[in-house]
């Protein structure tokens, strides 16, 4: 996978890495891997790429999304209620 694409995916993960959002980050990762598989099938007349082999590539090149940002009440150190 091209470095710019990997960086774009990582930036997306970093921006959206808020608590309560891991399911949508995993869904995004799955969609990226589906599109990657489709693009590789298009480039090859004799596609020997299987889901197992693609999963190995995805594990190598696409990092797992992790939650990086804390909850807002912890992040902004909210001490009094409005």
C-alpha positions as CSV (number, residue, x, y, z in Angstrom):
1,X,0.0,0.0,0.0
2,X,1.3,3.4,-0.8
3,X,2.7,5.5,2.1
4,X,0.3,8.4,1.4
5,X,-2.7,6.1,1.7
6,X,-1.4,4.5,4.9
7,X,-0.8,8.0,6.4
8,X,-4.3,9.1,5.4
9,X,-5.9,6.1,7.0
10,X,-3.8,6.6,10.2
11,X,-4.8,10.3,10.3
12,X,-8.5,9.3,10.0
13,X,-8.0,6.8,12.9
14,X,-6.2,9.5,15.0
15,X,-8.9,12.1,14.4
16,X,-11.8,9.8,15.1
17,X,-10.2,7.9,18.0
18,X,-12.8,9.1,20.6
19,X,-14.4,6.9,23.3
20,X,-17.4,5.0,22.0
21,X,-16.2,5.0,18.4
22,X,-14.2,1.7,18.0
23,X,-17.0,-0.1,16.1
24,X,-17.0,2.6,13.3
25,X,-13.2,2.6,13.2
26,X,-13.2,-1.2,12.7
27,X,-15.9,-0.8,10.0
28,X,-13.8,1.8,8.2
29,X,-10.7,-0.5,8.3
30,X,-12.8,-3.3,6.9
31,X,-14.1,-1.0,4.0
32,X,-10.5,0.1,3.2
33,X,-9.4,-3.6,3.0
34,X,-12.4,-4.4,0.7
35,X,-11.5,-1.6,-1.6
36,X,-7.9,-2.6,-1.5
37,X,-8.9,-6.2,-2.5
38,X,-11.1,-4.9,-5.3
39,X,-8.3,-2.7,-6.7
40,X,-5.8,-5.6,-6.6
41,X,-8.3,-7.9,-8.4
42,X,-8.7,-5.3,-11.1
43,X,-5.0,-5.1,-11.7
44,X,-4.5,-8.8,-12.1
45,X,-5.9,-11.1,-14.8
46,X,-5.2,-14.2,-12.7
47,X,-5.9,-13.1,-9.2
48,X,-4.3,-15.4,-6.7
49,X,-5.1,-13.2,-3.8
50,X,-7.4,-14.7,-1.2
51,X,-9.0,-13.2,1.8
52,X,-6.4,-15.0,4.0
53,X,-3.5,-13.5,2.1
54,X,-5.2,-10.1,2.1
55,X,-5.8,-10.3,5.8
56,X,-2.0,-10.8,6.2
57,X,-1.4,-7.6,4.2
58,X,-3.9,-5.7,6.1
59,X,-2.4,-6.8,9.5
60,X,1.0,-5.7,8.2
61,X,0.1,-2.4,6.7
62,X,-3.1,-1.1,8.4
63,X,-2.7,-0.5,12.1
64,X,-5.5,-1.4,14.4
65,X,-7.4,1.6,15.5
66,X,-7.1,2.5,19.2
67,X,-8.9,5.1,21.3
68,X,-6.5,8.0,21.8
69,X,-8.7,10.8,23.2
70,X,-10.2,10.7,26.7
71,X,-13.8,11.5,27.6
72,X,-14.5,15.3,27.4
73,X,-15.0,15.7,31.1
74,X,-11.5,14.2,31.7
75,X,-9.9,16.1,28.8
76,X,-11.1,19.5,29.8
77,X,-10.8,18.9,33.5
78,X,-14.4,20.0,34.1
79,X,-14.8,20.7,37.8
80,X,-18.2,22.4,38.0
81,X,-21.6,21.7,36.4
82,X,-23.5,24.3,34.6
